[in-house]
Amino acid sequence: MIAELLPTLLPAPRLAVVDGAGHMGPLTHATAVNELIVTHIGAAETAMRRPRELLQAGGQDLERLERV
């Protein structure tokens, strides 16, 4: 199953299975799928902000680092 293989190839993977959902899960199980998508986007946004926040907390010059 592709959904089981992809997490072995990606960094920080998560596999979520919506019981009873088939290939039309976003339509037939919209609430559950939408909640998973929102959670995923929130986690991705947090992960993207985290390195910047860690650098700022350490007093690094972000503008200099971003130009490298």
Phi, psi and chi 1 to 4 in degrees:
 res  aa     phi    psi   chi1   chi2   chi3   chi4
   1 MET       -  131.0 -177.6  171.9  178.6      -
   2 ILE   -58.9  -40.8  -68.4  174.4      -      -
   3 ALA   -62.5  -24.9      -      -      -      -
   4 GLU   -86.6  -26.1  -67.1  168.7  -17.9      -
   5 LEU   -81.0  -42.1  175.6   63.1      -      -
   6 LEU   -54.8  -43.5  -78.8  176.9      -      -
   7 PRO   -60.2  -22.3  -25.9   35.1      -      -
   8 THR   -77.0  -13.6   66.3      -      -      -
   9 LEU  -106.1  -11.4  -55.8  171.4      -      -
  10 LEU  -111.9  150.5  -58.9  170.8      -      -
  11 PRO   -75.2  142.5   25.5  -31.6      -      -
  12 ALA    49.4   53.8      -      -      -      -
  13 PRO   -77.7  157.6   32.6  -36.9      -      -
  14 ARG  -142.3  135.4  -79.2 -169.9   35.7 -149.4
  15 LEU  -112.1  125.5  173.1   62.7      -      -
  16 ALA  -120.0  133.2      -      -      -      -
  17 VAL  -118.5  125.9  176.6      -      -      -
  18 VAL   -96.7  111.5  177.7      -      -      -
  19 ASP   -55.6  131.0  -71.2  -27.3      -      -
  20 GLY    83.8   -6.4      -      -      -      -
  21 ALA   -87.9  134.6      -      -      -      -
  22 GLY  -106.3 -150.0      -      -      -      -
  23 HIS   -67.9  -13.4   70.7  -79.0      -      -
  24 MET  -105.4   25.5  -65.3  -60.9  -71.3      -
  25 GLY   -48.7  -42.2      -      -      -      -
  26 PRO   -61.6  -21.6  -27.5   36.8      -      -
  27 LEU   -96.2  -44.3  -64.1  176.9      -      -
  28 THR   -81.7  -23.1   60.9      -      -      -
  29 HIS  -132.3   48.0  -65.4   73.6      -      -
  30 ALA   -55.8  -43.1      -      -      -      -
  31 THR   -62.3  -48.2  -59.8      -      -      -
  32 ALA   -65.1  -44.0      -      -      -      -
  33 VAL   -66.0  -43.5  171.6      -      -      -
  34 ASN   -61.6  -40.7  -71.8  -18.3      -      -
  35 GLU   -62.1  -40.3  -72.5  173.5    2.6      -
  36 LEU   -66.3  -39.5  -70.5  167.9      -      -
  37 ILE   -65.2  -44.9  -68.5  170.1      -      -
  38 VAL   -61.5  -42.9  167.5      -      -      -
  39 THR   -61.9  -43.4  -60.9      -      -      -
  40 HIS   -62.2  -47.0  172.0   74.4      -      -
  41 ILE   -63.1  -42.5  -69.0  170.4      -      -
  42 GLY   -60.6  -42.8      -      -      -      -
  43 ALA   -65.9  -39.9      -      -      -      -
  44 ALA   -65.9  -41.6      -      -      -      -
  45 GLU   -63.7  -41.7  -71.9  175.3  -18.4      -
  46 THR   -63.2  -44.0  -61.6      -      -      -
  47 ALA   -63.7  -35.7      -      -      -      -
  48 MET   -71.2  -34.1  -71.0  175.3   60.8      -
  49 ARG   -77.3  -31.3  -79.1 -167.4  -55.5  -91.7
  50 ARG   -55.9  -48.1 -173.7  156.6  172.7   80.4
  51 PRO   -59.1  -39.5  -24.9   34.0      -      -
  52 ARG   -63.6  -44.3  176.1  177.4  -71.5  -87.7
  53 GLU   -63.6  -38.8  -68.3  166.6   -5.1      -
  54 LEU   -65.6  -40.8  -69.9  173.8      -      -
  55 LEU   -65.2  -42.6  -74.0  172.8      -      -
  56 GLN   -63.4  -40.1  -71.8  172.8  -25.5      -
  57 ALA   -65.4  -29.2      -      -      -      -
  58 GLY   -86.6    0.5      -      -      -      -
  59 GLY    76.3   19.6      -      -      -      -
  60 GLN   -74.3  151.8  -62.5  -69.9  -30.3      -
  61 ASP   -84.6   97.2  178.8    3.5      -      -
  62 LEU   -63.6  -38.7  -73.4  177.0      -      -
  63 GLU   -63.3  -38.6  -70.8 -178.1   19.4      -
  64 ARG   -65.8  -43.6  179.9 -179.2   57.0   81.0
  65 LEU   -66.8  -36.5  -69.1  174.1      -      -
  66 GLU   -69.8  -25.3  -70.4  174.1  -12.9      -
  67 ARG   -80.6  -16.8  -79.5 -172.4 -111.3  134.2
  68 VAL   -71.0      -  173.6      -      -      -
